Amino acid sequence: MRMPRLGGDGVWRWLSGACVALSLLAVVALLALVVTRGLAHFWPADIEQLTLDDGQRIAGIVRGSEAGEQRYFTANRDLNGQVWRWIETQAIEMRETPPALLYAERRDWGPFIGRLTAVETPAGERLQGDEAERRLRRALAGDAEVTMLHLRNVEGRALEVAFAQVASLSWPNRMDVGDKLAAWGHGVWRFLSEAPSDGNTGGGVWPAIFGTLLMVMLMSLVVTPFGVLAALYLNEVARQGPLTRLVRIAVRNLAGVPSIVYGVFGLGVFVYGLGGHLDSWFFAERLPSPTFGTGGLLWASLTLALLTLPVVIVATEEGLARVPVALREGSLALGATRFETLRRVVVPMALPSMLTGVILAVARAAGEVAPLMLVGVAKLAPEIPVDGEFPYLHLDSKFMHLGYHLFDLGFASRDAEAAMPLVFATATLLVVVIVVLNLTAIILRHHLRARHRALEHS
């Protein structure tokens, strides 16, 4: 059977399709890698106890292997000074998974791996053995009280930990698949609902989630009306000529300016300029401690609004340009004013394009980090900028951001390797937040497009 010969257009069509397919495959593979490693972080892995040929005992979780060596996460930073060990496979004489080994996540000093020897109660009792474990399980469930845990690592070194410092505790080697699945779900929930702890390498990211969403919403409230009005003026009101074309070129060039430049602009104009004047006018009694003259939620939102403004303007202009001239002329011929034509005919038909611009702006703003480092993001801000005190929304507050939290975990934490699973988990969450925000705008755009489809084809 002879294959049909492809002409020049056919070759380029197949080549373009192959490039698109490869690009989509690369994106899917990248997302699969991030999501898999991120969600695997919360799965309670078995703890191995090793007896080496020199008599040493080591307990840890396998985190990789290469060239005849295995890498173990041994925890217990305050006892051993390190949490990673490479063990030669040939040096292992015995490998076992004792049911008594527990994994405790502490709010300071990171995780602990070892055994429970005793617990102390508020009444001063000291419980040991099975009775201590039963009391601890009841305390974890909220049915009893415990003040102190007495622990011991596999090398025999003792440690006392206040129960209030324990964020979670489990015996992974005793768990079946159902128990581990329940523990995985609990770990994911804690990650989504709690504040960070232990230098951001433990706990959750709820303040970062809230800060990201709030900043994006405030940015959208600012950039959408300004971007739409600017596009309406350039396309519908301004006289078309060299000056208008120059303005359009400038707007498109602004979309390519590095984001850190916007951060410097926001720091100089918004923080030191506007914020400094607001402090001198309304908060002089608090000086030299600044209120608005330092980075905060308001200045971060305005900086990102300025950064994404060209995107909204360009997308809105393209939508306005696609509205048929005949519709404008028909509206004017029927007696409508120019303003009524814009409000009732042109703008409704261009709404999907406006929302496209907002979608692109949200996607870029949610992932930006560089400008935020200059205008308000914080490494740790466990309190969200919304509370029950007037004015309820505190625009001068510093806030956490998922993108910056991701940067801090990967490059500024005290143990970047130990924090790497959290890096993947945070990256997964950031992708999910961006997808949810975009899907919300896409659904709204689809609804508006369907509503005005009849008018577009009339």
Buried (B, 14 or more C-beta within 10 A) or exposed (E): EEEEEEEEEEEEEEEEEEEEEEEEEEEEEEBEEBBEBBBEBBEBBBBBBBBBEEEEEBBBBBBEEEEEBBBBBBBBBEBBEEBBBEBEEEBBEEEEEBEEBBBBBBBBBBBBBBBBBBBBBEEEBEBEEEEBBEBBEEBBEEEBEBBBBBBBBBEEEEBEBBBEBBBBBBBBBBBEEEBBEEBBEBBBEBBEEBBBBBBBBBBBBBBBBBBBBBBBEBBBEBBBEBBBEBBBEBBBEEEEEEEBEEBBEEBEEBBEEEBBEBBBBBBEBBBBEBBBEBBEEEBEEEEEEBBBBBBBBBBBBBBBBBBBBBBBBBBBBBBBEEBEEEBBEBBBEEEBEEEEBBEEBBBBBBBBBBBBBBBBBBBBBBBBBBBBBBBBBBBBBEEBBEEEEEEEEBBBBBBBBBBBBBBBBBEEBEBEEBBBBBBBBBBBBBBBBBEEBBEEBBEBBEEBBEEBEEEBEE
